[in-house]
Amino acid sequence: MTLFAADTIGLHYPGRPGPVFHDLSLTIRKGESLGLSGPSGTGKTSLMRVIAGLERPTSGRIPIRPRRIGMAFAEPRLLPRLSAMENLSFIAPKARAEGRAMLTALKMAALQDASADSLSKGQAQRVALIRALLIRPEILLLDEALGGLDMATWQSARDLILARRDRDGFALVEISHDPARRIMPEARAISFP
Ligand SMILES: Nc1ncnc2c1ncn2[C@@H]1O[C@H](COP(=O)(O)OP(=O)(O)OP(=O)(O)O)[C@@H](O)[C@H]1O
């Protein structure tokens, strides 16, 4: 089943001399995994933003879009005045027990009532990852989303993502500059530029 299809799309930011990318066609199918790689500034995040619907391509068409996309970026962007748990229940009010179980799996249970703006970057990244998983995405986008984690915690996060992927069958699109830190090292690669 195709979840996302882009047909010869291009993206040209106003005031920039040329497009970030052009004539790019891409399909993402259920259960598939993709890794976007390439030097800094070549358009990986821009493509993710297009997939997420946060950016509209300036040429081409997107005939197919998923209903639910989960996203986690390097910058966790939690609601700062809410606690870790409230950030989750705000998104998924009926899934508090599930959220709590995932916080426990990522060693965040003791901090569930801490306000988001008191969390370290790696702690906030874990909450942002759980938030993205809780919406039961059809596509999960991870843009350097786990860069603040030590190796053991990163492995717990990877195990959680893979377990949820086995259960829910979402497609995964990830950007990671560190080849040792790819959730799916065997993912289909898209190289930029
Ligand atoms: N909102 C924007 N307005 C104008 N230019 C932008 C905007 N967002 C990104 N760009 C430009 O588009 C190009 C691609 O940026 P993008 O963030 O997609 O690259 P990237 O490959 O993800 O980089 P990195 O690996 O450093 O995160 C860069 O030259 C950047 O300056």
The ligand as a Tripos MOL2 file, in Angstrom:
@<TRIPOS>MOLECULE
LIG
   31    33     1     0     0
SMALL
NO_CHARGES

@<TRIPOS>ATOM
      1 N1         12.5830   28.1850    5.5900 N.pl3     1 LIG1
      2 C1         13.6410   28.3410    4.7680 C.ar      1 LIG1
      3 N2         13.7730   29.4630    4.0330 N.ar      1 LIG1
      4 C2         14.8190   29.6140    3.1780 C.ar      1 LIG1
      5 N3         15.8000   28.7130    3.0180 N.ar      1 LIG1
      6 C3         15.7210   27.5800    3.7410 C.ar      1 LIG1
      7 C4         14.6460   27.3320    4.6480 C.ar      1 LIG1
      8 N4         14.8350   26.1160    5.2230 N.ar      1 LIG1
      9 C5         15.9790   25.6270    4.6920 C.ar      1 LIG1
     10 N5         16.5080   26.5100    3.8080 N.ar      1 LIG1
     11 C6         17.7160   26.3160    2.9940 C.3       1 LIG1
     12 O1         17.5530   25.1260    2.2270 O.3       1 LIG1
     13 C7         18.7680   24.4000    2.1660 C.3       1 LIG1
     14 C8         18.5350   22.9790    2.6710 C.3       1 LIG1
     15 O2         18.2590   23.0240    4.0870 O.3       1 LIG1
     16 P1         17.8780   21.7030    4.8690 P.3       1 LIG1
     17 O3         17.6820   22.0800    6.3060 O.co2     1 LIG1
     18 O4         16.7770   21.0310    4.1650 O.co2     1 LIG1
     19 O5         19.2230   20.8530    4.7060 O.3       1 LIG1
     20 P2         19.7040   19.5300    5.4520 P.3       1 LIG1
     21 O6         20.3270   18.6610    4.3960 O.co2     1 LIG1
     22 O7         18.6200   18.9400    6.2570 O.co2     1 LIG1
     23 O8         20.8420   20.1210    6.4060 O.3       1 LIG1
     24 P3         21.3830   19.5810    7.8380 P.3       1 LIG1
     25 O9         22.0100   18.2280    7.5540 O.co2     1 LIG1
     26 O10        22.3970   20.6420    8.2080 O.co2     1 LIG1
     27 O11        20.2120   19.5220    8.7640 O.co2     1 LIG1
     28 C9         19.8000   25.1850    2.9750 C.3       1 LIG1
     29 O12        20.5660   25.9650    2.0870 O.3       1 LIG1
     30 C10        18.9470   26.0700    3.8540 C.3       1 LIG1
     31 O13        19.6030   27.2820    4.1350 O.3       1 LIG1
@<TRIPOS>BOND
     1     1     2 1
     2     2     3 ar
     3     2     7 ar
     4     3     4 ar
     5     4     5 ar
     6     5     6 ar
     7     6     7 ar
     8     6    10 ar
     9     7     8 ar
    10     8     9 ar
    11     9    10 ar
    12    10    11 1
    13    11    12 1
    14    11    30 1
    15    12    13 1
    16    13    14 1
    17    13    28 1
    18    14    15 1
    19    15    16 1
    20    16    17 2
    21    16    18 1
    22    16    19 1
    23    19    20 1
    24    20    21 2
    25    20    22 1
    26    20    23 1
    27    23    24 1
    28    24    25 2
    29    24    26 1
    30    24    27 1
    31    28    29 1
    32    28    30 1
    33    30    31 1
@<TRIPOS>SUBSTRUCTURE
     1 LIG1         1 GROUP 0 **** ****
